[in-house]
Amino acid sequence: MRFEFLPVDLIADILSELDLESLITISTLSKRLRNIVSDPSLNPWRRPILRVLRSGNYESSLKNLSVRSTVPRQNWIEILSLASPSFLLYEATLPNLTSEEWEECFNRRFLPGWRRWRKDGTWKKTYLKLVLCQCMLIRSFEVLYKVIAPYFSSYRDLVHLGRSVDQVGTSLFYEFDSPYIFTDILS
């Protein structure tokens, strides 16, 4: 059986096993492959994007994925919901999303009580403001870790401290009903 006679669902499943760079290349090879890759119901982009996001090692192709017209928009909602704050602020090219899509990103990433931070701004502005808060909080705990680390005698104590700092930083950010820590800076 020839490749062009395979069912579209099967081709999409095969394509979803590729890495992002290969999928970008495939999307330019033929009109049929471009149509399959850009179909939101088939969405072969989802698995490679999730693999990259879970690995924490973001490929360069993910940084500029928003300029690709073949990537269905629902993938950007997942990227904006799951990617690290520093990647979103300093490396990624952000897509042009509608207000409803930015609201969906906000709802997936932040606690429901934080909706009040929107006030008079747009969902995009509020989302980016809180991602900046996340990034600043993470950076401050990294600095704290570097200052405290030399005072620990064993590697095991240091590893335990590192885990504790990560857990404290994450819980401080997510357990408060609102991100009070950096609001004066961002106002």
ZIGIGI-V37664 format. One record per residue. N is the residue number from 1. PSI is psi in whole degrees, -180 to 180 (none if undefined). BURIAL is I if it has 24 or more other C-alpha atoms within 12 Angstrom, else O. D_CENTER is the distance of its C-alpha to the mean C-alpha in Angstrom with 2 decimals. Layout:
[[N | PSI | BURIAL | D_CENTER] [N | PSI | BURIAL | D_CENTER]]
//
This chain:
[[1 | 138 | O | 38.91] [2 | 154 | O | 37.22] [3 | -41 | O | 33.50] [4 | -13 | O | 34.03] [5 | -2 | O | 35.79] [6 | 149 | O | 32.99] [7 | 148 | O | 31.46] [8 | -39 | O | 28.29] [9 | -42 | O | 26.47] [10 | -42 | O | 27.46] [11 | -43 | I | 26.37] [12 | -40 | I | 22.89] [13 | -41 | O | 22.73] [14 | -45 | I | 23.93] [15 | -32 | I | 21.43] [16 | -12 | I | 18.49] [17 | -7 | O | 19.70] [18 | 165 | I | 19.29] [19 | 169 | I | 16.74] [20 | -44 | I | 14.76] [21 | -42 | I | 17.51] [22 | -39 | O | 20.22] [23 | -37 | I | 18.79] [24 | -45 | I | 18.71] [25 | -46 | O | 22.27] [26 | -37 | I | 23.41] [27 | -14 | I | 22.38] [28 | -1 | O | 24.98] [29 | -39 | O | 27.83] [30 | 163 | O | 29.40] [31 | -39 | O | 29.33] [32 | -46 | O | 29.18] [33 | -38 | I | 26.14] [34 | -42 | I | 24.41] [35 | -40 | I | 25.29] [36 | -45 | I | 24.05] [37 | -34 | I | 20.67] [38 | 0 | I | 20.19] [39 | 117 | I | 21.48] [40 | -27 | O | 18.98] [41 | -28 | O | 21.18] [42 | -44 | I | 21.02] [43 | 67 | I | 17.39] [44 | -4 | I | 17.57] [45 | -26 | I | 14.09] [46 | -52 | I | 12.43] [47 | -47 | I | 13.65] [48 | -37 | I | 12.98] [49 | -45 | I | 9.29] [50 | -37 | I | 9.12] [51 | -45 | I | 11.49] [52 | -44 | I | 9.60] [53 | -40 | I | 6.47] [54 | -31 | O | 9.42] [55 | -27 | O | 11.46] [56 | -6 | O | 9.58] [57 | 89 | O | 11.53] [58 | 124 | I | 9.57] [59 | 155 | I | 12.26] [60 | -28 | O | 13.65] [61 | -25 | I | 13.56] [62 | -29 | I | 9.77] [63 | -37 | I | 10.32] [64 | 25 | O | 12.81] [65 | -24 | I | 11.97] [66 | -18 | I | 12.36] [67 | -7 | O | 16.00] [68 | 123 | I | 16.75] [69 | -13 | O | 18.68] [70 | -9 | I | 18.60] [71 | 116 | I | 14.99] [72 | 144 | I | 15.26] [73 | -29 | I | 13.49] [74 | -24 | I | 12.39] [75 | -32 | I | 9.82] [76 | -31 | I | 8.13] [77 | -39 | I | 8.32] [78 | -43 | I | 6.52] [79 | -47 | I | 3.57] [80 | -21 | I | 4.18] [81 | -30 | I | 5.22] [82 | -21 | I | 3.72] [83 | 158 | I | 2.03] [84 | 150 | I | 5.60] [85 | -42 | I | 7.58] [86 | -36 | I | 9.67] [87 | -46 | I | 7.51] [88 | -39 | I | 6.70] [89 | -37 | O | 10.39] [90 | -17 | O | 12.21] [91 | -40 | O | 11.07] [92 | 145 | I | 9.16] [93 | 114 | O | 11.63] [94 | 144 | I | 10.63] [95 | 165 | I | 12.29] [96 | 102 | O | 15.36] [97 | 158 | O | 14.71] [98 | 167 | O | 17.52] [99 | -39 | O | 18.01] [100 | -38 | O | 17.73] [101 | -39 | I | 14.30] [102 | -37 | I | 13.10] [103 | -41 | I | 15.01] [104 | -43 | I | 13.34] [105 | -45 | I | 9.82] [106 | -48 | I | 11.79] [107 | -34 | I | 13.63] [108 | -29 | O | 10.94] [109 | -32 | I | 9.36] [110 | 163 | I | 12.78] [111 | 149 | O | 16.31] [112 | -34 | O | 18.77] [113 | -18 | O | 21.09] [114 | -2 | I | 18.83] [115 | -27 | I | 19.45] [116 | -15 | O | 22.57] [117 | -10 | I | 20.73] [118 | -42 | O | 20.50] [119 | -116 | O | 24.24] [120 | -5 | O | 25.21] [121 | 178 | O | 22.01] [122 | 167 | O | 19.66] [123 | -36 | I | 16.55] [124 | -47 | I | 14.53] [125 | -44 | O | 16.53] [126 | -43 | I | 16.22] [127 | -51 | I | 12.43] [128 | -34 | I | 12.32] [129 | -45 | I | 15.25] [130 | -31 | I | 13.78] [131 | -38 | I | 10.60] [132 | -41 | I | 13.44] [133 | -45 | I | 15.34] [134 | -46 | I | 12.80] [135 | -43 | I | 12.77] [136 | -39 | I | 16.55] [137 | -44 | I | 17.14] [138 | -45 | I | 15.47] [139 | -40 | O | 17.49] [140 | -36 | O | 20.61] [141 | -31 | I | 20.53] [142 | -43 | O | 20.16] [143 | -45 | O | 23.23] [144 | -43 | O | 25.03] [145 | -43 | I | 24.52] [146 | -33 | O | 26.02] [147 | -41 | O | 28.93] [148 | -30 | O | 29.78] [149 | -43 | O | 29.32] [150 | -17 | O | 32.67] [151 | 0 | O | 34.61] [152 | 136 | O | 33.83] [153 | -34 | O | 36.39] [154 | 155 | O | 34.77] [155 | -37 | O | 31.59] [156 | -42 | O | 31.22] [157 | -39 | O | 31.35] [158 | -43 | O | 28.74] [159 | -42 | O | 26.31] [160 | -41 | O | 27.03] [161 | -43 | I | 26.43] [162 | -44 | I | 23.03] [163 | -41 | O | 21.99] [164 | -43 | O | 23.60] [165 | -44 | I | 21.86] [166 | -45 | O | 18.37] [167 | -42 | O | 19.57] [168 | -45 | O | 21.29] [169 | -45 | I | 18.44] [170 | -45 | O | 16.08] [171 | -36 | O | 19.02] [172 | -41 | O | 20.19] [173 | -40 | I | 17.04] [174 | -17 | I | 16.80] [175 | -25 | O | 20.55] [176 | 150 | O | 21.73] [177 | -18 | O | 22.05] [178 | 156 | O | 20.83] [179 | 78 | I | 19.49] [180 | -23 | O | 22.99] [181 | -45 | I | 22.51] [182 | 17 | O | 21.44] [183 | -33 | O | 22.71] [184 | -37 | O | 25.79] [185 | -40 | O | 23.95] [186 | -11 | O | 21.77] [187 | none | O | 24.65]]
//
